Amino acid sequence: VMCRDTLETLGFRLGGFWRDMATGVVFGVAFLLLKQVTDPVLASIFDPRPPSEEIMQLIFGVARDPLLLALWLGPVVWIGIAGFEELWRVVVLRRFWLLFPGPAGRWAVLLLVSCLVGIVHGYQGPASVVSIGIKSVLMGGYFMATGRVRPLIVAHAVYDSVQIAMAVFMIRQAGL
């Protein structure tokens, strides 16, 4: 509101809801496949960093409590993580694009914001900083090309939800 953006200028364009949802699911799956390809390469470059004790406690708690799992796979991931991060991305991109118009400025801002997104995930280790930075360039590039944020939110939520569900599945299978 203070920036005079509307929901439409932030990428919530009218129409195309189901197309946006389908595009988001496809992107989410594509990012999961990209992770399978890039993780071994990045693991050979960077020393792996195990998850922190706090993250492990959270994952085990989610795996043991169906209500907590439902909260995480619902509002926490879709609104709190995917919604917030993607809206943050488009607000910051749009603000800086006003300062640096033109194709070169837009790409420079996109790369800068993608670096920031990667660095914010530094708690996951250097491999994740690079991996998430690359995915951020792809997501920001999609927004730059289409002006649509809904597929990015869906892709992010699908990506995170599948990883959480797989971690829960593995913990339950191991009987931990």
N, C-alpha and C positions, 0 to 999 in steps of 0.2 A: 504494500500500500504506500509506504513512504517513498519507494522508488518509482511509483506510478505504473507498476506492472499490473496486468490483469491476469486472470487464469489463462486466457488465450495466449497472451504474449509469453507466458512461462511454459507454454507447450501443451496446455490442455485444450487443444483445438476441438471444436465441435465436429461431430461426425467421425466415422472411422473407428469407433470404439472396439468392435470385434477384430478389425484388422490390426489395431494397436495391440490388443491382447495376444493375438496369434503371433505377431512380429516379436513381441516381448518374450513369449515362450520359446520361439525359435532362437532368438538371441541368447536367452538363458542357457539353452542346451548347447549352443555353439560355444559359449564361454566356458562351459564345463568341459567340452571336448578340447578347447584350446588349453585349458588348465592341464589336461592329461598329457598334452604334447610339450608344453613349456616347463612343467614342474621338473621332469628329469633333467632337462638342460640347465635350468636354474640351480638345481640341487648339485650339479657338477661344478658350478661356478662359486656358489656360496655355501658356507657351512650351514647345515640345517639347524634351525632353532626350534626346540620343543615348545609346545604351548605352555604358557605360564600356569602356575598352580591355580590361580583364580579362574582362568578359562577352563581348566580341567574340572574343577569343582562345579562350575556352571554346567558343563556338558554332562557330567555324571548326574547332576541334579535334574536336568531336563530329561535324561534317559530314564530316570526312576519314577518321575511324577507325570502322569498323563495330562493333568491340567496345566502344569508348567510347560510341557511340550506343546500343547494346543495354543497357549499364550505366545510362545516363541514362534511357532510356525504361522501364527495369525498376525495379531496386531504388532508384536515386537518387530518381526522381520518386515512385514509389508508396509507398516506406517513408520515405525521408529527407526528402522535402518534404511530400507530401500527408498521409501518415500522421502525421508529427510535428506539422505545423501544425494539423491538425484535432484531434488528441488534446490539444494545448496549449490550443486554443480551448475544448474541452468541460471540461477540468480547471479552467481559470480561471473559466469561466462557473459551473460547479457550486460552486466554492469561494466565489465572491462572491455567488451566489444564496442561500447559507446565511446570509450576513451581511445581505443585503437581500431578504428574502422578500416575496412579494406581487407582483402584476402590475407595479406602477410600478417597484419595485426591480429586478425581472427585466429590464424593458425598459431601464432606466437602465444596468444592468450590461452588457447586450447592446450598447448604443450605445457605452459606454466601451471595451469590449473590441474592438469593430469599429474604433474610432478608433485604438487601439493597433496592431491588425493592419495598418491602412493606413499608419500612421507607420513601422512596421518596414520597409515596402517603399519608404521614401522614396528609397532609392538609384535607384529607377526613375523618379523625377521626381514633381512634384506632381499631375499628371493621374492617374498610377497610384495615388497615395495615396488620392485620392478614389474612383477606380474600384474598387480593391480594398476600400476601406472599405465601399462600397455592397454589394459581393458578400458581404462578411463579415456585414453585417446580415441579408442573405437567408439565408446559411448558418446563422448563429446562430439566426435565427427558426425555421428548419426544425428545428434541434435542440431548441429550446425547445418547439415544438409536438409533436414526435414522440419525443424522447429517443433518436434513432437517429443514430449517427455514421458508420456504414459508407457510406451514400449520399454523405456529405460527402467522405469520403476518395476515393471513386470519382470524384465530380464534379471535385474538385481535380486528381486525377491525369489525367483525360481532358482537362481544360482546359489543363493545362501540357504534356501529351504532344502534343496537337494543335499547339500553338504551337511547340514544339521541332521537331516533324516538318515543319511548314511552313517554318520558318527553314532547316532542313537542305535541304529540297527547293529553296528559292529559291537558296541558296548553290551547290548542285550544278548547278542549271539555268544559273546565271550563270558557271559554270566557275571559281569563285573558290577 
